[in-house]
Structures are given as structure tokens and as C-alpha cells.
């Protein structure tokens, strides 16, 4: 294996995957590159030469916590690193966070659109503080979303604000800091010590602009992500390779930074 790590993928329980993938593909108007199962993800990883993938779940309501936690425990392996999801409206949010910590998970995934909250909502400061203290990674959806109206819930300005308030929070802003909000990504995030990963940016940004952003961002804060099954892992790696980045930076993005963050 190459040691490549995909920091942002999705998969679903076998019984739910067909209907879930069909619904999400129709809702977002975007085709899926795998069948949404764990087996499909592993096949994609093998074809792309990816050693490990972080598998992100999204709790669309608080009651889903237990089922997501149980499933995440069943799929955890040397190659798959599950990030269960916590819902911001959960009355037991901090209790459930402690359950994830005690169960040995290294990170969580949250999505402002599917969970209907503002990233920098002051009511979540205690939660963000607890994440910071525990050293857990927080993967958030950043920017707009295919399936929702373009309201600003997790835009670059909000990301910058929460990272200023919690400078030691290991927050990963997906989609290169803000899908389809690239001017504000460059204004508020590029050059700052904030983790950003490449998913969807490799498909949405003109290569020269994306290359410039990557060369302008701190080397230690860049990660490779695909949002599989919503883009192809092999194809995303090819697009990143085609940017002709300095070899040391390419290695940091595809492997070294994720290894350090997840250790």
C-alpha cells in the first residue's frame, strides 16, 4: 500500500445503502461512484491504492446516536477509521461525546445543513471546548451543499471565527474550506492554521487556482479527501497528482498530515 489516507468518505449499513444512496444522489443531483457499502468503499480504496479511509456518519436526529455508534464499532478496522456523528440538538450531547471518547474513537463528523445549526452557535461552545480538551478531530461540512438552499451555516467566516475561539480544536474544514464559496475561503482561511481537505475542490476549482491555494496554505494543515462515494477516489488522486505539487507537499497532503492527526 502507498500509505495514502482519505480523510473524508461515507458508507452505510448494507441494508440501508441502496435506498440511502438513491435518495442522496437524487436530492443532491450528483451520481455515486460506489454502492455506498463498506465493501464498495474497500474495493474503491484497493483500485485507488488508498491504505486507510475515515468513514464519516451524519446523525440527522439525536435518536440516531446509538445506532451510529454501534455500526461504527462493527466496521472499525486497520483500514477503516469511523468518525461517528453527534447531533447538536442532543440533550445528552456531552454525555454521548464521553461515550465516543471512552470507546476509543478519534473523531466525530457534523454537518450544519443536515443537522440545521450554525457552526459558531454560542450554545455549542461548551461542546467545542470538550472536543478540544479531549483532542478529538472534528470534521465539518464546509461551504454550501448541493441539496440545500445557499444559506450560510458553515461558511469560511464562521469557520475562522470558531477556530479563533478554539485555536487548539482539531477542526477539518471539508471541501477546501467552503464549497462554492472560494473567494471567502481565500479571504478568511487560506494561510491560516486551519485544516482543509480537498474533496469536491478537485472537481469544482480551476486547477491553477486550487494549486495556488494549496501552495499558499500551511503545509501541515492540508489533507486529501474525496467525500466518496460522491467522487471517485482513484480519479481524485489523479487530479491531485496532475496539479504537479512539490513532492514533499504531495506527501504531506496524501499521507503524513493525516497520519499525524489520527495518531
Protein Blocks (a to p, Z undefined) as FASTA:
>chain_A
ZZiacfbdcdddfklmmmmmmmmmmmnopacfbeoiaklmmmmmmmnopabdcdddddfb
fklmmmmmmmmmmmgcfklccdddddfklmklmmmmmmmmmnopabdcddfklnopafkl
mklmmmmmmmmmnopacdddedjdfkbccddfbgfklmmmmmmmmmmbccddehhhiahi
lmmmmmmmgopacdddfehklmmpcfklmmmmmmmpcfklcccdekiakbcfklmmmmmm
mnopafklmmmmmmmmmmmmmZZ
